[in-house]
């Protein structure tokens, strides 16, 4: 998931129930219209607003509710401040037959990523693969939100992101922040639902850290280091003076794995885009890498699906320990949750609509009522 502490700015502590079973349900279509209308009221171009609203809602539908409509308030503040551009197109820095480098010029990240996928799809189908890197994108929200459509179209999709203006994750063995959580996501077809992987190079994210801090909660394990480098389950250390850090994936014992993954994401994003942490910070945003592969250009889609379905079946058939839940594939629960929420309503986190109430009232936009 693309991540930054910026989404939480301006929001005070929230002490409300947070589990889906405790939440009110809202019609997905009404939430989509509400989000799009708020963005249009902030003068975001209508076509861009529609894509951004759909992408944020997709995050909630899949269960990534720190990176769904939770981000809308922060996006609106960025539009107000002029830090997120309201209209325009990316500037082409370089382009070859299947490779492009864009300057996103601070346009909304969800729209830029969808534009990159649209640019890459026909080229991947013609040549076997295509890649786009984007410098100076604004925040791109939930990476999992970009995976389902290309994977159902028979493609392999990779998306990774870093935010060169933010540092909250320490390198393995260090105590000062160098990276963002540097997420990387992948989707690919099987014989049934696609596999959808969305992981970060850190143990947890900035968004989840802020939510736990605001709710007065602790992490389940020592996911952070305090400013002295001591492991802790207290998320508030990330916001202290001096600040603590988030541990890389693998934590104290195996954090070299997350550290290596973070370095790879930096190379795929800032390295290939030629813009990143070596440049002056411009504010909340992203450097992005998008790549598509067409299995038909290799051994063929049917052969690809035969292999991925075999692995999927073997994973599901692996016995769970006594009392454990059955093995599932990445994205399986999210897609099941999406289908359930489209039918029965989105179990929206209770902090989201109250945080948007003043903005909606100012624009005379009526918020959706619970189902």
C-alpha positions as CSV (number, residue, x, y, z in Angstrom):
1,X,0.0,0.0,0.0
2,X,1.2,3.4,-0.9
3,X,1.7,5.2,2.4
4,X,2.5,8.5,4.1
5,X,1.7,10.1,7.5
6,X,0.2,13.0,5.6
7,X,-3.3,11.6,5.3
8,X,-3.7,11.9,9.1
9,X,-2.9,15.6,9.3
10,X,-5.7,17.6,10.7
11,X,-7.5,14.7,12.2
12,X,-7.8,14.4,16.0
13,X,-7.8,11.2,18.0
14,X,-10.7,8.8,17.2
15,X,-12.0,6.4,19.8
16,X,-14.6,4.5,17.9
17,X,-15.3,0.8,17.2
18,X,-13.0,-0.3,14.3
19,X,-13.8,-4.0,13.6
20,X,-16.0,-4.6,10.5
21,X,-18.7,-6.4,12.6
22,X,-19.2,-3.2,14.7
23,X,-19.5,-0.9,11.7
24,X,-22.4,0.7,9.9
25,X,-22.9,-0.3,6.3
26,X,-23.1,2.1,3.3
27,X,-24.1,1.5,-0.3
28,X,-21.0,1.4,-2.4
29,X,-22.5,3.4,-5.3
30,X,-23.6,6.2,-2.9
31,X,-20.1,6.3,-1.4
32,X,-18.6,6.6,-4.9
33,X,-20.9,9.5,-5.8
34,X,-20.1,11.2,-2.5
35,X,-16.4,10.9,-2.9
36,X,-16.5,12.0,-6.6
37,X,-18.7,15.0,-5.8
38,X,-16.4,16.2,-3.0
39,X,-13.4,16.0,-5.3
40,X,-15.3,17.8,-8.1
41,X,-16.3,20.5,-5.5
42,X,-12.6,21.0,-4.8
43,X,-12.3,21.7,-8.6
44,X,-10.6,18.4,-9.6
45,X,-11.3,17.7,-13.2
46,X,-14.3,15.4,-13.5
47,X,-12.6,12.5,-15.3
48,X,-9.8,12.5,-12.8
49,X,-12.2,12.8,-9.8
50,X,-14.1,9.7,-11.0
51,X,-10.9,7.6,-11.2
52,X,-9.7,8.8,-7.8
53,X,-13.0,8.2,-6.1
54,X,-13.3,4.7,-7.7
55,X,-9.7,3.8,-6.6
56,X,-10.3,5.0,-3.0
57,X,-13.5,3.0,-2.8
58,X,-11.8,-0.1,-4.2
59,X,-9.4,0.1,-1.2
60,X,-12.3,-0.1,1.2
61,X,-14.0,-2.8,-0.8
62,X,-10.9,-5.0,-0.6
63,X,-10.4,-4.3,3.1
64,X,-7.5,-1.9,3.0
65,X,-9.4,0.7,4.9
66,X,-6.4,2.8,5.9
67,X,-5.8,3.4,2.2
68,X,-9.3,3.8,0.9
69,X,-11.7,6.7,1.6
70,X,-9.7,7.4,4.8
71,X,-7.4,9.3,2.4
72,X,-10.1,11.5,0.9
73,X,-9.8,14.3,3.5
74,X,-6.0,14.5,3.0
75,X,-6.5,14.6,-0.8
76,X,-9.0,17.5,-0.4
77,X,-6.6,19.4,1.7
78,X,-3.8,18.9,-0.8
79,X,-6.1,20.2,-3.6
80,X,-6.9,23.3,-1.4
81,X,-3.2,23.9,-0.8
82,X,-2.3,23.5,-4.5
83,X,0.0,20.6,-3.7
84,X,-2.1,18.3,-5.8
85,X,-2.7,19.5,-9.4
86,X,-6.4,19.7,-10.4
87,X,-6.1,19.0,-14.2
88,X,-3.6,18.3,-16.9
89,X,-1.6,15.4,-18.3
90,X,1.8,13.9,-17.4
91,X,4.9,15.2,-19.2
92,X,6.8,12.6,-21.2
93,X,10.4,12.5,-20.2
94,X,11.5,9.5,-22.3
95,X,9.7,6.9,-24.4
96,X,10.7,3.9,-26.4
97,X,8.4,1.2,-27.9
98,X,7.5,-0.5,-24.5
99,X,9.1,1.9,-21.9
100,X,8.1,5.3,-20.8
101,X,9.1,7.8,-18.1
102,X,6.6,10.4,-17.1
103,X,6.7,13.5,-14.9
104,X,3.4,13.3,-13.1
105,X,3.5,17.1,-12.3
106,X,1.8,16.4,-9.0
107,X,-1.4,15.1,-10.6
108,X,-3.5,12.7,-8.4
109,X,-1.6,9.4,-8.2
110,X,-4.6,7.0,-8.7
111,X,-5.4,8.7,-12.1
112,X,-1.7,8.6,-13.1
113,X,-1.4,4.9,-12.3
114,X,-4.5,4.0,-14.3
115,X,-3.2,6.0,-17.2
116,X,0.1,4.1,-17.0
117,X,-1.8,0.8,-17.1
118,X,-3.8,1.9,-20.1
119,X,-0.6,3.0,-21.9
120,X,1.2,-0.2,-21.1
121,X,-1.6,-2.7,-21.8
122,X,-1.7,-2.7,-25.6
123,X,2.1,-2.5,-25.8
124,X,2.4,-5.5,-23.4
125,X,-0.1,-7.5,-25.5
126,X,1.9,-6.6,-28.7
127,X,5.5,-7.0,-27.4
128,X,5.1,-9.2,-24.3
129,X,5.8,-6.6,-21.6
130,X,5.7,-2.8,-21.1
131,X,6.8,-0.5,-18.2
132,X,6.1,3.0,-17.1
133,X,7.9,4.9,-14.3
134,X,6.4,8.1,-12.9
135,X,8.3,10.8,-11.1
136,X,6.5,13.6,-9.1
137,X,3.2,11.7,-8.9
138,X,1.0,12.6,-5.9
139,X,0.0,9.8,-3.5
140,X,-1.3,6.6,-5.3
141,X,-3.5,5.1,-2.5
142,X,-3.9,1.4,-2.2
143,X,-1.7,-0.6,-4.6
144,X,-4.0,-3.6,-4.5
145,X,-6.7,-1.5,-6.1
146,X,-4.8,-1.6,-9.5
147,X,-4.4,-5.4,-9.7
148,X,-7.7,-7.1,-10.4
149,X,-8.6,-5.8,-13.8
150,X,-5.2,-6.4,-15.6
151,X,-5.0,-9.9,-13.9
152,X,-8.5,-10.8,-15.1
153,X,-7.4,-9.6,-18.5
154,X,-4.8,-12.4,-18.5
155,X,-1.8,-10.1,-17.6
156,X,0.8,-10.1,-14.9
157,X,0.9,-6.7,-13.2
158,X,3.6,-5.2,-10.9
159,X,3.2,-1.9,-9.1
160,X,5.7,-0.4,-6.7
161,X,6.0,3.0,-5.0
162,X,8.1,5.1,-2.8
163,X,7.6,8.6,-1.3
164,X,10.9,10.5,-1.6
165,X,9.6,13.3,0.6
166,X,9.0,11.0,3.6
167,X,11.2,8.7,5.7
168,X,9.8,6.6,8.5
169,X,11.4,3.2,8.1
170,X,14.9,2.4,9.3
171,X,17.4,0.3,7.4
172,X,18.2,-3.0,9.1
173,X,20.6,-2.4,11.9
174,X,20.0,1.4,11.9
175,X,18.0,3.7,14.1
176,X,17.2,6.6,11.8
177,X,14.6,6.6,9.0
178,X,15.7,6.3,5.4
179,X,12.7,4.8,3.6
180,X,8.9,4.9,3.4
181,X,7.2,1.5,3.7
182,X,7.9,1.2,0.0
183,X,5.1,-1.1,-1.1
184,X,5.2,-3.5,-3.9
185,X,2.1,-5.3,-5.4
186,X,1.6,-8.0,-8.0
187,X,-1.4,-9.6,-9.6
188,X,-1.6,-12.6,-11.9
189,X,-4.3,-14.9,-13.3
190,X,-5.0,-18.4,-12.2
191,X,-7.9,-20.8,-13.2
192,X,-10.2,-18.8,-10.8
193,X,-9.8,-15.5,-9.0
194,X,-6.4,-13.8,-9.6
195,X,-3.7,-13.8,-7.0
196,X,-3.3,-10.3,-5.7
197,X,-0.2,-9.6,-3.5
198,X,0.2,-6.2,-1.8
199,X,3.0,-6.0,0.7
200,X,5.3,-3.4,2.2
201,X,9.0,-3.5,2.9
202,X,8.2,-2.5,6.5
203,X,6.5,-4.5,9.3
204,X,3.5,-2.0,9.3
205,X,2.6,1.2,7.5
206,X,2.4,4.9,8.4
207,X,-1.4,4.8,8.0
208,X,-1.9,1.9,10.4
209,X,0.6,3.5,12.9
210,X,-1.4,6.7,12.9
211,X,-4.7,4.8,13.3
212,X,-3.4,2.8,16.3
213,X,-1.9,5.9,17.9
214,X,-5.1,7.9,17.4
215,X,-7.1,5.1,18.9
216,X,-4.9,4.7,21.9
217,X,-4.0,1.2,20.9
218,X,-0.7,-0.8,20.8
219,X,0.7,-3.0,18.1
220,X,0.4,-6.8,18.4
221,X,4.2,-7.0,18.5
222,X,7.2,-4.7,18.6
223,X,6.8,-3.1,15.2
224,X,8.7,0.1,15.9
225,X,12.0,1.4,17.3
226,X,12.0,4.3,19.7
227,X,14.4,7.1,19.2
228,X,17.1,5.2,21.1
229,X,16.7,2.1,18.9
230,X,14.8,0.0,21.4
231,X,12.0,-2.2,20.0
232,X,8.5,-1.3,21.1
233,X,4.8,-1.9,20.4
234,X,3.9,1.7,21.1
235,X,3.0,3.4,17.8
236,X,3.3,6.9,19.3
237,X,7.1,6.7,19.1
238,X,6.9,7.4,15.4
239,X,5.4,10.9,16.2
240,X,7.8,11.7,19.0
241,X,10.6,14.3,19.1
242,X,13.0,12.9,18.1
243,X,10.9,10.4,16.2
244,X,11.2,6.7,16.3
245,X,11.0,4.5,13.2
246,X,9.1,1.6,11.7
247,X,11.0,-1.7,11.5
248,X,11.7,-3.2,8.1
249,X,9.8,-6.4,7.2
250,X,11.2,-9.2,9.3
251,X,11.6,-7.0,12.4
252,X,14.5,-7.3,14.7
253,X,15.4,-10.8,13.7
254,X,15.0,-10.9,9.9
255,X,14.8,-7.2,8.9
256,X,17.5,-7.7,6.3
257,X,14.7,-9.1,4.1
258,X,12.5,-6.0,4.3
259,X,15.6,-3.8,4.0
260,X,16.6,-5.6,0.7
261,X,13.0,-5.2,-0.6
262,X,13.0,-1.5,0.2
263,X,16.3,-1.0,-1.7
264,X,14.8,-2.9,-4.7
265,X,11.7,-0.6,-4.7
266,X,14.0,2.5,-4.5
267,X,15.8,1.2,-7.6
268,X,12.6,0.4,-9.5
269,X,11.0,3.8,-8.6
270,X,13.5,6.6,-7.9
271,X,16.3,4.9,-9.8
272,X,14.5,4.2,-13.1
273,X,12.6,7.5,-12.9
274,X,15.8,9.5,-12.2
275,X,14.0,11.3,-9.4
276,X,13.8,10.4,-5.7
277,X,15.5,10.9,-2.4
278,X,18.6,12.6,-4.0
279,X,16.3,15.5,-5.0
280,X,14.6,18.3,-3.0
281,X,11.4,17.2,-1.3
282,X,8.2,18.5,-2.8
283,X,5.7,17.2,-0.3
284,X,3.4,14.2,0.0
285,X,3.7,12.2,-3.2
286,X,5.2,9.2,-4.9
287,X,7.6,7.8,-7.4
288,X,6.0,4.9,-9.2
289,X,6.9,1.8,-11.2
290,X,4.3,0.0,-13.3
291,X,5.0,-3.1,-15.4
292,X,2.8,-5.5,-17.3
293,X,3.6,-8.9,-18.8
294,X,1.5,-10.9,-21.3
295,X,2.0,-14.6,-20.7
296,X,0.8,-15.2,-24.3
297,X,4.2,-13.8,-25.4
298,X,6.0,-16.4,-23.4
299,X,4.8,-20.0,-23.0
300,X,1.2,-19.0,-23.5
301,X,-1.6,-18.0,-21.1
302,X,-3.1,-21.5,-20.8
303,X,0.3,-22.8,-19.8
304,X,0.7,-20.0,-17.4
305,X,-2.6,-20.7,-15.8
306,X,-1.9,-24.4,-15.6
307,X,1.1,-23.7,-13.5
308,X,-0.4,-21.0,-11.3
309,X,-3.6,-23.0,-10.7
310,X,-1.5,-26.1,-9.7
311,X,0.4,-24.0,-7.1
312,X,-2.8,-22.4,-5.9
313,X,-4.4,-25.8,-5.4
314,X,-1.3,-27.1,-3.6
315,X,-1.3,-24.1,-1.2
316,X,-5.0,-24.6,-0.4
317,X,-4.5,-28.3,0.2
318,X,-1.7,-27.8,2.6
319,X,-3.2,-28.8,6.0
320,X,-3.4,-26.1,8.6
321,X,-2.3,-26.8,12.2
322,X,-4.9,-28.0,14.7
323,X,-7.4,-25.2,15.2
324,X,-5.9,-23.0,12.5
325,X,-7.7,-21.4,9.5
326,X,-7.4,-23.0,6.1
327,X,-4.6,-21.7,3.8
328,X,-5.7,-19.0,1.5
329,X,-4.1,-17.2,-1.4
330,X,-3.1,-13.5,-1.3
331,X,-6.1,-11.4,-2.4
332,X,-8.6,-14.2,-1.8
333,X,-10.1,-12.7,1.3
334,X,-10.1,-9.2,-0.2
335,X,-12.0,-10.3,-3.3
336,X,-14.5,-12.2,-1.2
337,X,-14.9,-9.1,1.0
338,X,-15.4,-7.0,-2.1
339,X,-18.2,-9.2,-3.4
340,X,-19.9,-9.3,0.1
341,X,-19.7,-5.5,0.5
342,X,-21.0,-4.8,-2.9
343,X,-24.0,-6.9,-2.0
344,X,-24.6,-5.9,1.6
345,X,-22.9,-2.5,1.9
346,X,-19.4,-1.2,2.7
347,X,-18.5,-1.6,6.4
348,X,-16.9,1.8,6.5
349,X,-14.4,2.7,9.2
350,X,-16.3,4.9,11.7
351,X,-13.8,7.7,11.6
352,X,-14.1,8.4,7.9
353,X,-17.5,10.2,7.4
354,X,-17.2,12.3,10.5
355,X,-13.9,13.6,9.3
356,X,-15.5,14.7,6.0
357,X,-18.7,16.2,7.6
358,X,-17.5,19.8,7.7
359,X,-16.3,19.6,4.2
360,X,-19.5,18.1,2.9
361,X,-21.6,20.7,4.7
362,X,-19.5,23.5,3.2
363,X,-20.1,22.2,-0.3
364,X,-23.7,21.4,0.5
365,X,-23.2,17.7,-0.3
366,X,-25.3,15.2,1.6
367,X,-23.3,12.2,3.0
368,X,-24.7,8.7,2.4
369,X,-26.9,7.3,5.1
370,X,-26.3,3.9,6.6
371,X,-28.2,1.0,5.0
